[in-house]
């Protein structure tokens, strides 16, 4: 299975984005999702050293790993991606049910 990396979904930097926490462009998307969920974030900075290269959004990361057609309302759900269990504890807007 191909390793999905943060660099595949990086978006331009928006003003006001916090540098910490951040992920590297070489990190797995699942690691970025886990970091966002642990820190209750909808987006996270992508940085190399002290330089912010862009951001990734939780919605884009979930779509990239195949959760774009998730039900419109999920209160609590766990998924396993690349052998790692990820807990999702929020409402996610998705496509058709």
Phi, psi and omega in degrees: 000139181289138177279120179272122185252154179306321184301342180285342184231020181292139178242162180302153180293138173252148179295146178086003179284133179285141180285331181237133357286162177215168175234163178267153176297340180268358177287156174289148178300322179297326176293321179294318178299313180300317179296318179296316181293320179296329183257009179054050181245148174261347176209159181215147179289144172251120186226152171236109187068230179267000183263120176280123183266336183169200178224165164231147179259146179303317180301315180294321180295317179295321177297319183297328179268006172100018179255026181286342178252028179293154177305156185293335182227116178235119179275310180214129182208143174241143177230155176242121180230127181053039177076007180247133178273129179238128177264131177246119184239053179203170176278132181238127175280129182233193180270212181295147180267000000 
